[in-house]
Amino acid sequence: HSVKDQVKEGGTDPFAALAMEDGDGKRRKDVAGVRKSALLLVARVMMACLYFFVGLNQMRRVVARDFALFASPKRIQGIYHDGHDNNWLLLEFLLALPLSAGYKQEVSARALTATLFAEAVTCWRFWAPRTFRPDHARSHFVTNLACGGGLILLQAFGAGRYTVDNYVKNKKKM
């Protein structure tokens, strides 16, 4: 049985049906349904908003340092490294642009996932002996892994109808 059939029979979560194909009985394998595409668009834009926010905050830090991409050793407070101040955030900001528009979604989602995992391992080392507030670092570490997992899930669902790639593909057909 499909998820839609299970929902009709009362056997599963009704929200799962929203992500399924629209039901006229005809399924197109190349393009997702309208509802699924709308949900995928909302998910892409919401995730991109997270990366825009942290990227803009990192840009403000860079501007405050007179456009130096890295903090000088004189400006580092104490012996602890601030994981919030890292340039992975700038790369995540740039990769969120094609993700939100649906341009090469599979590649941009994979690249963004890789940068999230790299940031988690290099900036949020809660296991290191001289980590300031390891509980806070662990929280950021797990959040990065969870967001990366969400991007993998988003990639598995596909991009949907509302993407730049689909728009370009339809224009080429005309």
N, C-alpha and C positions, 0 to 999 in steps of 0.2 A: 504494500500500500504506500501511496505517496503521503507526504506530510499533510497536504491539503485534505486528503481522505481521512487521515487520522484525526485532524482537527474537527471535521464534520461529525465524526463518530464520538468525539469528546475524549480522545485518547492522548492528546498532547497539548502543548502550550498554544493558545490562539495567536500569539505574536509570531510564531514560527511561520504561519501561513502568509504573513505579510511579505516575507522574503521570497516566497515562491512565485512561479510564473503566473501571469494573469490567465484566468480560466475560460477560454473559449474552446478548449479542447485541442487547439492547434499549438504545438510548441515549436518555436524556432530555436534551433541550437546556436545560431550565430549571434542573436541579440536577446538580451534578457527582457523580462516583462517590464511594464511601466512602473508598477509598485516596487519591484525589486530594484530597478534602476534608480528610482527616486530615493530609496533607502540607502543605496550605495553612494549616491551623490551626497546625501546628508552626512553619511559616515566619513566620506573623504574630506568634505569641507570642515567638519568638526575636528577631525584629527589635524588637518592642516592649520586650523586656527591655533591649536596648541603650539605647533612648531613656529608659527608666525610670532606668537607672543614671546616665547623664550628667545627666538632669534632677535627680535627687536630689543629685548632687554640686554642681550649680549652686545648688540650694536651700540647701545647707550654706554655700556662699560668701556668699549673700545674707544668711543669718542671722548669719554672722560679721561682716558689715558693718553690723550693727544694722538689718537689713531694708531697707537701701538697695539699690535695683535696679541702680544704677550706682556704680562705684568713684569716689571723689572724686579729683580731680587730685593731691591731696597724697599719696594712697596708691599711686598708680601708680609702680612702681619704675623709675627711669631714664627713658629716652625710648621704650622699647619697650612696645607694647600686648600684653597676654597674651590670645591668642585663645581660651584655655580658658575664660576668664571672660566669657561672653556670654549674653545673655538669649534667644537663639534656642533654647538648650537647654531653657528653661522651656516655650516653645511646643511644642517637639518632645515634651516629656514629656506635655503635655496632649493632643496629637494622637495619642500612642501609646495612650491609653486606648480611644478608639473603634476604632482599628485592631486592637488585640488582641482585642476583643470581636466584631469583625466588624460593627460598626454603621456604616452608610454607608461601606463599605470603599473604594469608588471615590473618594469625596470626601476621606476622611481620608488615603488614600494620596497623592492628588494634592497636598493641602495640606502633608503632611509632606515630600513631595519638594520642593515649592517652598521650604519653610523650610530644608531641607538645602542646596539650591543657594544660597539667600541667605546662609546661614552660611558656606559655602565662599568666596563672593566677598567678603563683608564682613569676615570674621574671619581667614581664612587666606590673606592676600595675599602669597604667596611671591615674587611678582614685584616687590613694592615695595622701594625701595632701603634702607629702614631696618627691614627685617624681621629680627627676631632668629631665628636658626636657620632659614633659608629651606628647608632640607631637611626639617625637622620640620613646618613650615607646609605644604609641598607634600604631605607624607604625609597630613596631616589633610584637605587640599583634595581629594585623590584619593579618600580614604576617604568623604568626604561625597558625592562624585559617584557612587561605586560603590554606596553605600547607597541613594541616590536612584534609581539604575538598577534596583536590586533591587526597590524599591517599585513602579516602573513595570512590571516584569516580574510582580510579584505581582498588580498591578491587571489586567494583561492575562490572567492565568490565571483571574481571577474570585475570588469569596469562598468558594465551596464551600458545603457543607451546614451546617457547624457555625458559624453566625453568628447574631447577634441578629436581623438582618434576616430571615433564613430562618425563625427561630423565630416572629417576629411574623407573618410571612406565613402560616405554617401555622396559627397560632391564629386568624387572621381567617377562614380557610376553614372552620373548625369551627363 
